Amino acid sequence: MSFELIESQTTTSTVSQIEFTSIPQDGKDLVVYMMVAGAGNQIQFKVNNQTGYYHSRSMGSNTSTTGFSSSSAQTNIYVYNIASGSTNAASMRWHFSRYADTTMKLLNYDGATSTSGGSNAAITSPEFGALATSGTAAITSIQFISPFTSGSTISLYKTY
Amino acid sequence: MSNKAPATPMKLTVDLSKPKGEREAYEPMSAEELAQSEVDGADYQARKDSENKIEEARRVARDSASSKLAALGLTTEEILAITGA
């Protein structure tokens, strides 16, 4: 599997939303890497600006070994809790399998937040999850919603 | 007290149909987007509260079951082998 960088953006000011539109449809999977500086809280995402897009969900974290599950339509997905503070950070990976497919798509995500910054930062809340959707539209846009501080980086890759 | 109006939250839109270097645009979020964000936030909080309640009930039930097994004479290792907790 090979990766090709589609776009990488580092915010030059604080923004509440980052949206990628007109996502090229010639890849197999879509992978998003995100490094977010502190001062945020949860990160929410939407696909194609739709609500109720994902229809099954499971997730867990280091504090929840049993995980959660839901068969109800998810209006939006929040994944991480990032403690406030300029030295806090979160690193995330979102993997959209078969994103251009019109019959089935899957999302896996994982990542971790740190609370003290620096090379010895404590990782406090690794989280992971998987989602499936019955949505039939190919993914052409993705919105990430959170208070993204200046210097947050999001990179979008496609795989072949 | 300041009379300064709060700054309108900004958004970054990256249009991948455009050439690199011309894709990004910083602009204020619209009133509709801000309103939707509030609705989504409330929706999330309600769902998270519900999940936390379920998780707490599971934890209480697990602890209760472990205590009852211990009262029956099972060792901690035996309880862990059964429950995985």
gemmi code that builds the backbone of each chain (N, CA, C; Angstrom):
import gemmi

chains = {
    "A": [
        ("MET", (0.852, -1.201, 0.000), (0.000, 0.000, 0.000), (0.884, 1.246, 0.000)),
        ("SER", (0.620, 2.162, -0.855), (1.413, 3.401, -0.888), (0.554, 4.599, -0.504)),
        ("PHE", (1.190, 5.564, 0.141), (0.513, 6.773, 0.580), (0.886, 7.940, -0.333)),
        ("GLU", (-0.065, 8.795, -0.591), (0.228, 10.034, -1.314), (-0.399, 11.202, -0.565)),
        ("LEU", (0.429, 12.193, -0.265), (-0.080, 13.360, 0.458), (-1.003, 14.171, -0.450)),
        ("ILE", (-2.210, 14.395, 0.007), (-3.144, 15.250, -0.740), (-2.964, 16.702, -0.315)),
        ("GLU", (-2.918, 16.903, 0.999), (-2.809, 18.286, 1.504), (-2.396, 18.258, 2.966)),
        ("SER", (-1.609, 19.221, 3.378), (-1.259, 19.388, 4.782), (-1.429, 20.861, 5.135)),
        ("GLN", (-2.127, 21.120, 6.206), (-2.389, 22.497, 6.613), (-2.006, 22.688, 8.073)),
        ("THR", (-1.291, 23.759, 8.351), (-1.009, 24.161, 9.727), (-1.684, 25.494, 9.958)),
        ("THR", (-2.551, 25.544, 10.942), (-3.344, 26.759, 11.138), (-2.454, 27.930, 11.567)),
        ("THR", (-2.745, 29.087, 11.012), (-1.972, 30.286, 11.341), (-2.714, 31.166, 12.338)),
        ("SER", (-3.902, 30.764, 12.700), (-4.662, 31.450, 13.747), (-5.629, 30.422, 14.335)),
        ("THR", (-6.287, 30.781, 15.413), (-7.246, 29.862, 16.014), (-8.488, 29.774, 15.140)),
        ("VAL", (-8.914, 28.567, 14.835), (-10.136, 28.371, 14.057), (-11.034, 27.366, 14.771)),
        ("SER", (-12.315, 27.465, 14.537), (-13.274, 26.555, 15.169), (-13.650, 25.398, 14.281)),
        ("GLN", (-13.278, 25.488, 13.016), (-13.644, 24.424, 12.074), (-12.622, 24.345, 10.952)),
        ("ILE", (-12.271, 23.135, 10.580), (-11.417, 22.919, 9.409), (-12.150, 21.958, 8.492)),
        ("GLU", (-12.326, 22.385, 7.242), (-13.079, 21.549, 6.299), (-12.271, 21.318, 5.030)),
        ("PHE", (-12.206, 20.061, 4.618), (-11.615, 19.702, 3.333), (-12.760, 19.405, 2.373)),
        ("THR", (-12.769, 20.082, 1.243), (-13.830, 19.857, 0.256), (-13.219, 19.351, -1.049)),
        ("SER", (-14.064, 18.826, -1.917), (-13.643, 18.291, -3.231), (-12.507, 17.278, -3.083)),
        ("ILE", (-12.684, 16.362, -2.146), (-11.665, 15.323, -1.925), (-11.567, 14.442, -3.169)),
        ("PRO", (-10.352, 14.281, -3.715), (-10.214, 13.451, -4.926), (-10.684, 12.023, -4.677)),
        ("GLN", (-11.307, 11.449, -5.674), (-11.977, 10.153, -5.515), (-11.174, 8.981, -6.073)),
        ("ASP", (-9.906, 9.213, -6.391), (-9.134, 8.162, -7.048), (-8.288, 7.339, -6.084)),
        ("GLY", (-8.486, 7.485, -4.793), (-7.738, 6.678, -3.828), (-8.564, 5.498, -3.343)),
        ("LYS", (-7.903, 4.615, -2.606), (-8.603, 3.475, -2.016), (-9.090, 3.847, -0.614)),
        ("ASP", (-8.157, 4.252, 0.229), (-8.489, 4.696, 1.583), (-8.050, 6.146, 1.765)),
        ("LEU", (-8.633, 6.765, 2.767), (-8.284, 8.139, 3.103), (-7.760, 8.137, 4.536)),
        ("VAL", (-6.603, 8.735, 4.744), (-5.999, 8.735, 6.079), (-5.713, 10.173, 6.498)),
        ("VAL", (-6.144, 10.517, 7.688), (-5.938, 11.868, 8.206), (-5.081, 11.784, 9.463)),
        ("TYR", (-3.994, 12.525, 9.468), (-3.160, 12.641, 10.673), (-3.340, 14.045, 11.223)),
        ("MET", (-3.507, 14.117, 12.516), (-3.809, 15.408, 13.132), (-2.943, 15.610, 14.381)),
        ("MET", (-2.310, 16.735, 14.478), (-1.589, 17.102, 15.693), (-2.168, 18.428, 16.159)),
        ("VAL", (-2.798, 18.383, 17.312), (-3.526, 19.553, 17.787), (-2.907, 20.057, 19.074)),
        ("ALA", (-2.600, 21.335, 19.101), (-2.115, 21.939, 20.344), (-3.289, 22.097, 21.293)),
        ("GLY", (-3.008, 22.417, 22.527), (-4.034, 22.431, 23.568), (-5.088, 23.502, 23.392)),
        ("ALA", (-5.778, 23.777, 24.470), (-6.831, 24.778, 24.516), (-8.105, 24.312, 23.839)),
        ("GLY", (-8.158, 23.052, 23.459), (-9.387, 22.543, 22.866), (-10.147, 21.706, 23.861)),
        ("ASN", (-11.141, 21.020, 23.416), (-11.790, 20.026, 24.256), (-12.061, 18.794, 23.396)),
        ("GLN", (-13.265, 18.639, 22.900), (-13.510, 17.488, 22.038), (-13.280, 17.862, 20.578)),
        ("ILE", (-13.008, 16.854, 19.789), (-12.935, 17.061, 18.352), (-14.079, 16.290, 17.715)),
        ("GLN", (-14.823, 16.987, 16.931), (-15.996, 16.412, 16.285), (-15.721, 16.342, 14.790)),
        ("PHE", (-16.270, 15.351, 14.121), (-16.143, 15.389, 12.672), (-17.466, 15.053, 12.016)),
        ("LYS", (-17.607, 15.527, 10.815), (-18.773, 15.212, 9.999), (-18.285, 14.865, 8.614)),
        ("VAL", (-19.037, 14.007, 7.953), (-18.720, 13.619, 6.594), (-19.793, 14.173, 5.668)),
        ("ASN", (-19.372, 14.777, 4.571), (-20.302, 15.341, 3.587), (-21.290, 16.308, 4.242)),
        ("ASN", (-20.901, 16.869, 5.379), (-21.761, 17.807, 6.116), (-23.124, 17.209, 6.427)),
        ("GLN", (-23.152, 15.882, 6.616), (-24.410, 15.194, 6.872), (-24.559, 14.881, 8.346)),
        ("THR", (-25.783, 14.733, 8.767), (-26.059, 14.235, 10.105), (-26.571, 12.799, 9.973)),
        ("GLY", (-26.400, 12.025, 11.035), (-26.867, 10.638, 11.008), (-26.162, 9.793, 9.981)),
        ("TYR", (-24.896, 10.072, 9.726), (-24.199, 9.384, 8.648), (-23.707, 8.015, 9.076)),
        ("TYR", (-23.127, 7.940, 10.254), (-22.624, 6.662, 10.749), (-23.688, 5.955, 11.572)),
        ("HIS", (-23.842, 4.684, 11.306), (-24.971, 3.982, 11.908), (-24.595, 2.876, 12.867)),
        ("SER", (-23.364, 2.643, 13.070), (-22.974, 1.758, 14.156), (-21.658, 2.275, 14.700)),
        ("ARG", (-21.437, 1.977, 15.922), (-20.313, 2.622, 16.559), (-19.811, 1.772, 17.714)),
        ("SER", (-18.546, 1.712, 17.879), (-17.979, 1.138, 19.089), (-16.720, 1.910, 19.406)),
        ("MET", (-16.449, 2.072, 20.637), (-15.240, 2.790, 20.987), (-14.800, 2.398, 22.378)),
        ("GLY", (-13.598, 2.693, 22.692), (-13.092, 2.406, 24.019), (-11.956, 3.338, 24.341)),
        ("SER", (-11.458, 3.219, 25.526), (-10.329, 4.034, 25.932), (-9.639, 3.322, 27.077)),
        ("ASN", (-8.582, 3.917, 27.557), (-7.854, 3.281, 28.654), (-8.662, 3.285, 29.944)),
        ("THR", (-9.703, 4.083, 29.995), (-10.532, 4.129, 31.196), (-11.842, 3.368, 31.012)),
        ("SER", (-12.032, 2.781, 29.834), (-13.287, 2.088, 29.561), (-12.989, 0.822, 28.783)),
        ("THR", (-12.699, -0.238, 29.504), (-12.285, -1.454, 28.824), (-13.445, -2.174, 28.155)),
        ("THR", (-14.658, -1.874, 28.605), (-15.796, -2.560, 28.023), (-16.244, -1.904, 26.717)),
        ("GLY", (-15.899, -0.646, 26.539), (-16.265, 0.039, 25.314), (-17.739, 0.388, 25.255)),
        ("PHE", (-18.084, 1.135, 24.263), (-19.470, 1.531, 24.045), (-19.916, 0.990, 22.696)),
        ("SER", (-21.191, 0.879, 22.547), (-21.683, 0.537, 21.228), (-23.043, 1.186, 21.037)),
        ("SER", (-23.348, 1.465, 19.820), (-24.624, 2.104, 19.533), (-25.036, 1.762, 18.122)),
        ("SER", (-26.280, 1.459, 17.953), (-26.770, 1.178, 16.607), (-27.558, 2.355, 16.055)),
        ("SER", (-27.674, 3.402, 16.866), (-28.427, 4.560, 16.406), (-27.565, 5.435, 15.507)),
        ("ALA", (-28.217, 6.186, 14.659), (-27.500, 7.076, 13.764), (-26.763, 8.126, 14.567)),
        ("GLN", (-25.537, 8.361, 14.203), (-24.723, 9.336, 14.922), (-24.723, 10.654, 14.169)),
        ("THR", (-25.201, 11.672, 14.843), (-25.204, 12.984, 14.217), (-23.789, 13.488, 14.029)),
        ("ASN", (-22.991, 13.248, 15.011), (-21.607, 13.679, 14.930), (-20.798, 12.841, 15.910)),
        ("ILE", (-19.546, 12.780, 15.700), (-18.694, 11.946, 16.534), (-17.654, 12.822, 17.216)),
        ("TYR", (-17.636, 12.770, 18.512), (-16.565, 13.427, 19.236), (-15.641, 12.332, 19.728)),
        ("VAL", (-14.372, 12.570, 19.640), (-13.459, 11.502, 20.000), (-12.608, 11.818, 21.212)),
        ("TYR", (-11.994, 12.952, 21.215), (-10.976, 13.183, 22.228), (-11.331, 14.303, 23.181)),
        ("ASN", (-10.859, 14.146, 24.375), (-10.914, 15.230, 25.329), (-9.500, 15.754, 25.512)),
        ("ILE", (-9.306, 16.976, 25.138), (-7.980, 17.576, 25.257), (-8.030, 18.592, 26.390)),
        ("ALA", (-7.217, 18.378, 27.379), (-7.202, 19.316, 28.497), (-6.729, 20.679, 28.027)),
        ("SER", (-7.291, 21.716, 28.601), (-6.894, 23.062, 28.240), (-5.457, 23.331, 28.668)),
        ("GLY", (-4.807, 24.173, 27.930), (-3.442, 24.533, 28.291), (-2.528, 24.475, 27.093)),
        ("SER", (-1.641, 25.428, 26.993), (-0.815, 25.532, 25.793), (0.171, 24.385, 25.650)),
        ("THR", (0.445, 23.653, 26.737), (1.418, 22.575, 26.628), (0.759, 21.225, 26.388)),
        ("ASN", (-0.551, 21.217, 26.285), (-1.244, 19.965, 26.034), (-1.380, 19.735, 24.530)),
        ("ALA", (-1.459, 18.483, 24.154), (-1.523, 18.187, 22.728), (-2.220, 16.860, 22.509)),
        ("ALA", (-2.685, 16.677, 21.306), (-3.284, 15.400, 20.934), (-2.784, 15.016, 19.550)),
        ("SER", (-2.562, 13.748, 19.372), (-2.161, 13.227, 18.081), (-3.175, 12.168, 17.679)),
        ("MET", (-3.668, 12.262, 16.473), (-4.743, 11.372, 16.055), (-4.536, 10.839, 14.644)),
        ("ARG", (-5.114, 9.687, 14.405), (-5.121, 9.116, 13.056), (-6.543, 8.664, 12.749)),
        ("TRP", (-7.032, 9.059, 11.629), (-8.370, 8.664, 11.194), (-8.206, 7.932, 9.872)),
        ("HIS", (-8.735, 6.754, 9.762), (-8.575, 5.947, 8.551), (-9.959, 5.624, 7.987)),
        ("PHE", (-10.259, 6.222, 6.851), (-11.536, 5.988, 6.180), (-11.307, 4.945, 5.086)),
        ("SER", (-11.745, 3.726, 5.333), (-11.564, 2.672, 4.338), (-12.625, 2.787, 3.250)),
        ("ARG", (-12.208, 2.623, 2.022), (-13.108, 2.639, 0.861), (-13.969, 3.904, 0.850)),
        ("TYR", (-13.317, 5.036, 1.020), (-14.056, 6.296, 1.181), (-14.824, 6.706, -0.057)),
        ("ALA", (-14.364, 6.255, -1.220), (-15.058, 6.641, -2.458), (-16.117, 5.628, -2.860)),
        ("ASP", (-16.263, 4.585, -2.058), (-17.218, 3.535, -2.366), (-18.646, 4.037, -2.108)),
        ("THR", (-19.570, 3.596, -2.917), (-20.950, 4.027, -2.732), (-21.792, 2.985, -2.018)),
        ("THR", (-21.175, 1.911, -1.577), (-21.970, 0.886, -0.892), (-21.573, 0.694, 0.564)),
        ("MET", (-20.297, 0.827, 0.878), (-19.891, 0.573, 2.255), (-18.619, 1.344, 2.579)),
        ("LYS", (-18.582, 1.910, 3.764), (-17.378, 2.605, 4.216), (-17.169, 2.297, 5.691)),
        ("LEU", (-15.942, 2.304, 6.098), (-15.607, 2.070, 7.495), (-14.634, 3.130, 7.971)),
        ("LEU", (-14.702, 3.441, 9.217), (-13.742, 4.372, 9.802), (-13.114, 3.743, 11.029)),
        ("ASN", (-11.804, 3.797, 11.102), (-11.089, 3.441, 12.322), (-10.332, 4.672, 12.783)),
        ("TYR", (-10.272, 4.866, 14.066), (-9.509, 6.007, 14.559), (-8.795, 5.625, 15.848)),
        ("ASP", (-7.684, 6.273, 16.063), (-6.970, 6.081, 17.313), (-6.084, 7.292, 17.545)),
        ("GLY", (-5.500, 7.328, 18.707), (-4.655, 8.459, 19.025), (-4.499, 8.607, 20.519)),
        ("ALA", (-3.884, 9.678, 20.913), (-3.631, 9.868, 22.340), (-3.494, 11.355, 22.641)),
        ("THR", (-3.765, 11.695, 23.864), (-3.546, 13.072, 24.303), (-2.484, 13.080, 25.388)),
        ("SER", (-1.741, 14.143, 25.429), (-0.753, 14.296, 26.488), (-1.108, 15.527, 27.305)),
        ("THR", (-0.661, 15.558, 28.535), (-1.072, 16.648, 29.411), (0.039, 17.590, 29.818)),
        ("SER", (1.263, 17.197, 29.663), (2.302, 18.074, 30.182), (3.228, 18.653, 29.125)),
        ("GLY", (3.116, 18.180, 27.886), (3.954, 18.726, 26.834), (5.384, 18.225, 26.958)),
        ("GLY", (6.174, 18.524, 25.933), (7.566, 18.123, 25.972), (7.753, 16.657, 25.638)),
        ("SER", (9.010, 16.235, 25.601), (9.313, 14.881, 25.153), (8.869, 13.819, 26.146)),
        ("ASN", (8.676, 14.196, 27.400), (8.269, 13.219, 28.394), (6.801, 13.385, 28.802)),
        ("ALA", (6.022, 13.944, 27.895), (4.623, 14.190, 28.209), (3.896, 12.898, 28.552)),
        ("ALA", (3.058, 12.982, 29.539), (2.282, 11.811, 29.936), (1.122, 11.619, 28.973)),
        ("ILE", (0.991, 10.418, 28.458), (-0.145, 10.085, 27.603), (-1.274, 9.648, 28.520)),
        ("THR", (-2.336, 10.391, 28.521), (-3.374, 10.136, 29.509), (-4.635, 9.496, 28.962)),
        ("SER", (-4.928, 9.707, 27.723), (-6.214, 9.183, 27.263), (-6.134, 8.652, 25.836)),
        ("PRO", (-5.488, 7.512, 25.654), (-5.543, 6.895, 24.333), (-6.961, 6.400, 24.057)),
        ("GLU", (-7.442, 6.631, 22.902), (-8.786, 6.182, 22.549), (-8.755, 5.517, 21.181)),
        ("PHE", (-9.756, 4.722, 20.942), (-9.811, 4.025, 19.670), (-11.278, 3.746, 19.353)),
        ("GLY", (-11.566, 3.440, 18.140), (-12.945, 3.131, 17.819), (-13.092, 2.726, 16.377)),
        ("ALA", (-14.267, 2.297, 16.053), (-14.572, 1.907, 14.688), (-16.017, 2.270, 14.394)),
        ("LEU", (-16.267, 2.661, 13.184), (-17.612, 3.066, 12.789), (-17.923, 2.470, 11.428)),
        ("ALA", (-19.154, 2.158, 11.216), (-19.596, 1.724, 9.899), (-20.764, 2.606, 9.491)),
        ("THR", (-21.011, 2.696, 8.225), (-22.096, 3.547, 7.781), (-22.941, 2.848, 6.732)),
        ("SER", (-24.187, 3.214, 6.682), (-25.044, 2.740, 5.611), (-25.216, 3.834, 4.565)),
        ("GLY", (-24.494, 4.935, 4.775), (-24.556, 6.025, 3.791), (-24.039, 5.543, 2.441)),
        ("THR", (-24.678, 5.954, 1.378), (-24.295, 5.455, 0.062), (-23.460, 6.458, -0.726)),
        ("ALA", (-23.338, 7.678, -0.228), (-22.572, 8.671, -0.975), (-21.083, 8.521, -0.698)),
        ("ALA", (-20.273, 8.697, -1.717), (-18.831, 8.715, -1.526), (-18.459, 9.917, -0.654)),
        ("ILE", (-17.382, 9.796, 0.071), (-16.959, 10.904, 0.939), (-16.241, 11.946, 0.091)),
        ("THR", (-16.830, 13.108, -0.004), (-16.225, 14.187, -0.793), (-15.778, 15.365, 0.068)),
        ("SER", (-16.262, 15.399, 1.308), (-15.816, 16.466, 2.203), (-15.825, 15.975, 3.647)),
        ("ILE", (-14.915, 16.502, 4.440), (-14.830, 16.161, 5.857), (-14.662, 17.450, 6.648)),
        ("GLN", (-15.440, 17.564, 7.707), (-15.326, 18.712, 8.609), (-14.797, 18.235, 9.949)),
        ("PHE", (-13.821, 18.938, 10.488), (-13.364, 18.724, 11.856), (-13.708, 19.981, 12.644)),
        ("ILE", (-14.355, 19.797, 13.779), (-14.853, 20.944, 14.534), (-14.312, 20.889, 15.955)),
        ("SER", (-13.621, 21.922, 16.339), (-13.028, 22.030, 17.669), (-12.351, 23.391, 17.734)),
        ("PRO", (-12.028, 23.884, 18.906), (-11.202, 25.090, 18.943), (-9.749, 24.729, 18.611)),
        ("PHE", (-9.390, 24.765, 17.341), (-8.030, 24.451, 16.929), (-7.148, 25.672, 17.146)),
        ("THR", (-6.155, 25.528, 17.988), (-5.263, 26.650, 18.227), (-4.294, 26.809, 17.060)),
        ("SER", (-3.714, 27.980, 16.979), (-2.719, 28.235, 15.937), (-1.573, 27.232, 16.064)),
        ("GLY", (-1.154, 26.692, 14.946), (-0.074, 25.704, 14.973), (-0.563, 24.270, 14.917)),
        ("SER", (-1.865, 24.074, 14.895), (-2.403, 22.718, 14.751), (-2.207, 22.265, 13.301)),
        ("THR", (-1.852, 21.021, 13.117), (-1.572, 20.513, 11.772), (-2.485, 19.341, 11.429)),
        ("ILE", (-3.060, 19.401, 10.240), (-3.858, 18.294, 9.727), (-3.340, 17.931, 8.343)),
        ("SER", (-3.047, 16.656, 8.160), (-2.550, 16.181, 6.868), (-3.474, 15.094, 6.337)),
        ("LEU", (-3.767, 15.187, 5.054), (-4.705, 14.281, 4.401), (-3.958, 13.445, 3.367)),
        ("TYR", (-4.054, 12.137, 3.472), (-3.370, 11.225, 2.532), (-4.407, 10.320, 1.870)),
        ("LYS", (-4.082, 9.872, 0.682), (-4.876, 8.812, 0.074), (-3.943, 7.629, -0.153)),
        ("THR", (-4.532, 6.435, -0.134), (-3.723, 5.241, -0.369), (-4.181, 4.567, -1.660)),
        ("TYR", (-3.266, 3.755, -2.203), (-3.585, 2.972, -3.404), (-3.431, 1.506, -3.131)),
    ],
    "B": [
        ("MET", (-16.189, 46.556, 32.871), (-16.773, 45.628, 31.904), (-16.484, 46.119, 30.486)),
        ("SER", (-16.055, 45.211, 29.648), (-15.710, 45.597, 28.285), (-16.956, 45.630, 27.399)),
        ("ASN", (-17.000, 46.609, 26.510), (-18.099, 46.680, 25.551), (-17.716, 46.035, 24.224)),
        ("LYS", (-16.536, 45.460, 24.214), (-16.044, 44.882, 22.974), (-16.862, 43.643, 22.607)),
        ("ALA", (-17.335, 43.590, 21.368), (-18.112, 42.440, 20.921), (-17.195, 41.226, 20.792)),
        ("PRO", (-17.695, 40.025, 21.182), (-16.861, 38.840, 21.045), (-16.541, 38.574, 19.584)),
        ("ALA", (-15.313, 38.097, 19.346), (-14.895, 37.834, 17.966), (-15.672, 36.657, 17.403)),
        ("THR", (-16.049, 36.762, 16.139), (-16.753, 35.657, 15.490), (-15.770, 34.520, 15.235)),
        ("PRO", (-16.126, 33.300, 15.635), (-15.225, 32.169, 15.386), (-14.911, 32.045, 13.893)),
        ("MET", (-13.680, 31.660, 13.618), (-13.244, 31.538, 12.233), (-13.225, 30.068, 11.809)),
        ("LYS", (-13.241, 29.856, 10.513), (-13.096, 28.500, 9.985), (-12.056, 28.514, 8.866)),
        ("LEU", (-11.447, 27.359, 8.669), (-10.493, 27.185, 7.579), (-11.093, 26.190, 6.598)),
        ("THR", (-11.308, 26.624, 5.372), (-11.820, 25.731, 4.334), (-10.707, 25.456, 3.334)),
        ("VAL", (-10.502, 24.189, 3.030), (-9.455, 23.788, 2.092), (-10.137, 23.134, 0.895)),
        ("ASP", (-10.166, 23.845, -0.217), (-10.823, 23.348, -1.428), (-9.792, 22.607, -2.277)),
        ("LEU", (-9.893, 21.288, -2.283), (-8.885, 20.465, -2.944), (-9.024, 20.439, -4.465)),
        ("SER", (-10.036, 21.106, -4.988), (-10.156, 21.180, -6.448), (-9.274, 22.289, -7.006)),
        ("LYS", (-8.733, 23.120, -6.114), (-7.896, 24.236, -6.562), (-6.417, 23.857, -6.517)),
        ("PRO", (-5.564, 24.602, -7.211), (-4.116, 24.327, -7.167), (-3.561, 24.570, -5.768)),
        ("LYS", (-2.492, 23.862, -5.427), (-1.863, 24.049, -4.130), (-1.437, 25.511, -3.960)),
        ("GLY", (-1.601, 26.006, -2.762), (-1.272, 27.407, -2.484), (-2.470, 28.318, -2.628)),
        ("GLU", (-3.501, 27.828, -3.311), (-4.710, 28.639, -3.501), (-5.922, 27.972, -2.851)),
        ("ARG", (-5.653, 26.907, -2.099), (-6.766, 26.110, -1.583), (-7.381, 26.623, -0.291)),
        ("GLU", (-6.557, 27.204, 0.572), (-7.026, 27.531, 1.910), (-7.674, 28.909, 1.987)),
        ("ALA", (-8.738, 28.997, 2.784), (-9.434, 30.271, 2.983), (-9.886, 30.364, 4.435)),
        ("TYR", (-9.471, 31.417, 5.106), (-9.912, 31.685, 6.476), (-11.075, 32.668, 6.402)),
        ("GLU", (-12.181, 32.317, 7.020), (-13.337, 33.208, 6.993), (-14.191, 32.989, 8.235)),
        ("PRO", (-15.015, 33.982, 8.597), (-15.876, 33.821, 9.782), (-16.920, 32.733, 9.539)),
        ("MET", (-17.270, 32.014, 10.599), (-18.345, 31.023, 10.492), (-19.668, 31.756, 10.366)),
        ("SER", (-20.578, 31.173, 9.608), (-21.881, 31.798, 9.419), (-22.754, 31.577, 10.658)),
        ("ALA", (-23.823, 32.357, 10.762), (-24.752, 32.204, 11.884), (-25.342, 30.790, 11.904)),
        ("GLU", (-25.617, 30.255, 10.701), (-26.180, 28.902, 10.615), (-25.179, 27.864, 11.128)),
        ("GLU", (-23.930, 28.033, 10.760), (-22.901, 27.086, 11.199), (-22.716, 27.150, 12.715)),
        ("LEU", (-22.747, 28.356, 13.256), (-22.601, 28.503, 14.707), (-23.786, 27.865, 15.434)),
        ("ALA", (-24.991, 28.081, 14.897), (-26.180, 27.503, 15.524), (-26.124, 25.976, 15.470)),
        ("GLN", (-25.701, 25.435, 14.307), (-25.599, 23.975, 14.170), (-24.558, 23.414, 15.130)),
        ("SER", (-23.485, 24.166, 15.309), (-22.428, 23.730, 16.222), (-22.959, 23.606, 17.651)),
        ("GLU", (-23.797, 24.558, 18.037), (-24.386, 24.498, 19.382), (-25.312, 23.297, 19.522)),
        ("VAL", (-26.120, 23.054, 18.492), (-27.038, 21.901, 18.514), (-26.234, 20.607, 18.610)),
        ("ASP", (-25.181, 20.505, 17.800), (-24.348, 19.297, 17.796), (-23.681, 19.097, 19.154)),
        ("GLY", (-23.216, 20.193, 19.740), (-22.560, 20.097, 21.036), (-23.512, 19.582, 22.105)),
        ("ALA", (-24.745, 20.075, 22.101), (-25.743, 19.623, 23.074), (-26.097, 18.158, 22.840)),
        ("ASP", (-26.194, 17.797, 21.564), (-26.494, 16.409, 21.205), (-25.394, 15.482, 21.706)),
        ("TYR", (-24.159, 15.898, 21.488), (-23.031, 15.093, 21.948), (-23.051, 14.932, 23.461)),
        ("GLN", (-23.266, 16.025, 24.162), (-23.214, 15.967, 25.619), (-24.281, 15.029, 26.167)),
        ("ALA", (-25.474, 15.074, 25.571), (-26.553, 14.195, 26.016), (-26.175, 12.733, 25.791)),
        ("ARG", (-25.583, 12.457, 24.627), (-25.194, 11.086, 24.325), (-24.071, 10.617, 25.238)),
        ("LYS", (-23.114, 11.514, 25.471), (-21.982, 11.159, 26.330), (-22.459, 10.902, 27.764)),
        ("ASP", (-23.377, 11.734, 28.239), (-23.918, 11.528, 29.584), (-24.589, 10.163, 29.680)),
        ("SER", (-25.338, 9.803, 28.647), (-26.026, 8.514, 28.627), (-25.017, 7.369, 28.640)),
        ("GLU", (-23.961, 7.486, 27.839), (-22.926, 6.445, 27.796), (-22.215, 6.333, 29.137)),
        ("ASN", (-21.935, 7.462, 29.743), (-21.255, 7.438, 31.040), (-22.124, 6.756, 32.093)),
        ("LYS", (-23.425, 6.989, 32.001), (-24.351, 6.378, 32.958), (-24.357, 4.848, 32.781)),
        ("ILE", (-24.374, 4.404, 31.529), (-24.344, 2.967, 31.249), (-23.037, 2.356, 31.748)),
        ("GLU", (-21.955, 3.040, 31.478), (-20.636, 2.537, 31.894), (-20.548, 2.455, 33.419)),
        ("GLU", (-21.084, 3.434, 34.116), (-21.052, 3.434, 35.570), (-21.903, 2.293, 36.123)),
        ("ALA", (-23.065, 2.054, 35.510), (-23.927, 0.948, 35.949), (-23.215, -0.392, 35.765)),
        ("ARG", (-22.469, -0.532, 34.649), (-21.711, -1.764, 34.407), (-20.641, -1.948, 35.490)),
        ("ARG", (-19.981, -0.851, 35.836), (-18.912, -0.933, 36.827), (-19.464, -1.352, 38.183)),
        ("VAL", (-20.593, -0.764, 38.557), (-21.216, -1.091, 39.840), (-21.632, -2.562, 39.862)),
        ("ALA", (-22.227, -3.024, 38.756), (-22.663, -4.423, 38.690), (-21.474, -5.370, 38.754)),
        ("ARG", (-20.386, -4.988, 38.082), (-19.177, -5.814, 38.082), (-18.593, -5.924, 39.493)),
        ("ASP", (-18.520, -4.782, 40.177), (-17.980, -4.773, 41.547), (-18.866, -5.608, 42.471)),
        ("SER", (-20.186, -5.482, 42.296), (-21.128, -6.222, 43.130), (-20.961, -7.728, 42.907)),
        ("ALA", (-20.841, -8.106, 41.630), (-20.684, -9.528, 41.304), (-19.384, -10.069, 41.881)),
        ("SER", (-18.319, -9.275, 41.792), (-17.027, -9.715, 42.331), (-17.107, -9.909, 43.839)),
        ("SER", (-17.802, -9.011, 44.522), (-17.941, -9.119, 45.977), (-18.707, -10.388, 46.353)),
        ("LYS", (-19.754, -10.696, 45.588), (-20.553, -11.888, 45.879), (-19.736, -13.155, 45.630)),
        ("LEU", (-18.927, -13.136, 44.567), (-18.075, -14.296, 44.294), (-17.039, -14.477, 45.398)),
        ("ALA", (-16.505, -13.372, 45.881), (-15.521, -13.450, 46.970), (-16.172, -14.005, 48.235)),
        ("ALA", (-17.437, -13.610, 48.469), (-18.149, -14.104, 49.653), (-18.394, -15.610, 49.566)),
        ("LEU", (-18.441, -16.125, 48.327), (-18.631, -17.569, 48.135), (-17.326, -18.350, 48.325)),
        ("GLY", (-16.231, -17.592, 48.468), (-14.961, -18.253, 48.734), (-13.991, -18.265, 47.564)),
        ("LEU", (-14.353, -17.636, 46.443), (-13.433, -17.613, 45.308), (-12.265, -16.664, 45.595)),
        ("THR", (-11.089, -17.044, 45.105), (-9.925, -16.175, 45.277), (-9.993, -15.061, 44.237)),
        ("THR", (-9.149, -14.047, 44.451), (-9.097, -12.941, 43.490), (-8.727, -13.452, 42.096)),
        ("GLU", (-7.783, -14.378, 42.033), (-7.357, -14.931, 40.742), (-8.510, -15.661, 40.058)),
        ("GLU", (-9.301, -16.398, 40.861), (-10.427, -17.134, 40.291), (-11.500, -16.168, 39.768)),
        ("ILE", (-11.720, -15.105, 40.524), (-12.713, -14.113, 40.076), (-12.260, -13.456, 38.786)),
        ("LEU", (-10.988, -13.110, 38.717), (-10.450, -12.491, 37.507), (-10.547, -13.448, 36.325)),
        ("ALA", (-10.333, -14.739, 36.574), (-10.402, -15.723, 35.493), (-11.806, -15.816, 34.923)),
        ("ILE", (-12.787, -15.642, 35.794), (-14.182, -15.731, 35.352), (-14.650, -14.446, 34.678)),
        ("THR", (-14.357, -13.329, 35.337), (-14.925, -12.057, 34.869), (-14.031, -11.335, 33.885)),
        ("GLY", (-12.747, -11.586, 33.966), (-11.833, -10.838, 33.110), (-11.691, -9.402, 33.562)),
        ("ALA", (-12.310, -9.068, 34.695), (-12.280, -7.666, 35.157), (-11.024, -7.396, 35.945)),
    ],
}
model = gemmi.Model(1)
for chain_id, residues in chains.items():
    chain = gemmi.Chain(chain_id)
    for i, (resn, *xyz) in enumerate(residues, 1):
        res = gemmi.Residue()
        res.name, res.seqid = resn, gemmi.SeqId(i, " ")
        for name, pos in zip(("N", "CA", "C"), xyz):
            atom = gemmi.Atom()
            atom.name, atom.element = name, gemmi.Element(name[0])
            atom.pos, atom.b_iso = gemmi.Position(*pos), 0.0
            res.add_atom(atom)
        chain.add_residue(res)
    model.add_chain(chain)
structure = gemmi.Structure()
structure.add_model(model)
structure.setup_entities()
